Amino acid sequence: MSNKLFINYMRNLVNLFFKILPMWEDQTPSLNQYMIELRDELLGNEEFLERVSADSRVLALAGSLQFLIDNPDTEIEDVRRKVFRSIRLCNKIRECYMEVV
C-alpha cells in the first residue's frame, strides 16, 4: 500500500465513521449491516493491517464498531462519543504515519 493510498484511506475512514451518526439518528434499517461491513473492511484489509500491525488504535476502532453492532439500543449521546473518538483515532493514525512518510 503506497503512502498516498494509506493517507487517503485514513481520510475516507473518517467519513465512513461519521456516516454512522445520521444513520443512527434516522434509525436507518441498513445501519447494522453498514457497520458490520465497515468493521470487516477495516479488519480484512491485509495491506492496511500490515502497515499498522503494531498500532493498538486500530483495535480500538474495531472495538467501537463491534460495541455499536452489539448494542443497537445505545443512546445517541454515547454513539456520538464513540463516533467522534473513532474519528480522532483515525486522524491520529493518519498524522502518525504521515510523519513516517
C-alpha positions in Angstrom: 0.0 0.0 0.0 1.5 3.3 -1.1 1.8 6.2 1.4 -0.7 8.2 -0.7 -3.2 5.4 -0.7 -2.8 4.9 3.0 -3.4 8.6 3.8 -6.4 8.7 1.5 -7.8 5.6 3.1 -7.5 7.1 6.6 -9.3 10.2 5.4 -12.0 8.1 4.0 -12.4 6.2 7.2 -13.2 9.4 9.0 -16.1 9.9 6.6 -17.2 6.3 6.9 -17.3 6.6 10.7 -19.1 10.0 10.6 -21.8 8.5 8.3 -22.9 6.3 11.3 -24.4 9.4 13.1 -27.1 10.4 10.7 -27.9 6.8 10.0 -28.3 6.1 13.8 -30.4 9.3 14.3 -32.7 8.3 11.4 -32.8 4.7 12.5 -31.8 3.6 9.1 -32.6 -0.1 8.7 -29.3 -0.9 7.0 -27.2 0.6 9.7 -26.2 -2.6 11.4 -25.1 -4.1 8.1 -23.2 -0.9 7.2 -21.3 -1.2 10.5 -20.6 -4.9 10.0 -19.2 -4.2 6.5 -17.1 -1.3 7.8 -15.7 -3.5 10.6 -15.0 -6.3 8.1 -13.3 -3.9 5.7 -11.1 -2.5 8.5 -10.0 -5.9 9.7 -10.0 -7.7 6.4 -7.6 -5.3 4.6 -4.3 -7.1 4.8 -2.2 -4.3 3.3 -3.6 -1.9 5.8 -3.2 -4.2 8.7 0.5 -4.9 7.8 1.1 -1.2 7.8 -0.5 -0.6 11.2 0.2 -4.0 12.8 1.7 -2.6 16.0 -0.9 0.2 16.4 -3.4 -0.7 19.0 -5.7 2.2 17.9 -6.9 0.1 15.0 -8.2 -2.5 17.6 -9.9 0.4 19.3 -11.7 1.4 16.1 -12.8 -2.2 15.5 -13.9 -2.4 19.1 -16.0 0.7 18.9 -17.8 -0.6 15.8 -18.3 -4.0 17.5 -19.8 -2.3 20.5 -22.3 -0.4 18.4 -23.2 -3.5 16.4 -23.8 -5.5 19.6 -25.7 -2.7 21.4 -28.3 -1.2 18.9 -30.2 0.5 21.8 -27.2 2.7 22.7 -28.2 6.3 23.4 -27.3 8.8 20.7 -25.0 10.7 23.1 -22.9 7.6 23.6 -23.0 6.9 19.8 -21.7 10.4 19.2 -19.0 10.0 21.7 -17.8 6.7 20.1 -18.0 8.0 16.6 -16.1 11.2 17.4 -13.5 9.2 19.4 -13.1 6.9 16.3 -12.7 9.9 14.1 -10.0 11.3 16.4 -8.2 8.0 16.3 -8.3 7.9 12.5 -6.8 11.3 12.4 -4.1 10.5 14.9 -3.2 7.3 13.0 -3.0 9.3 9.7 -0.9 12.0 11.3 1.4 9.5 12.9 2.1 7.7 9.6 2.3 11.0 7.7 5.4 11.8 9.8 6.9 8.5 8.7 6.3 9.2 5.1 
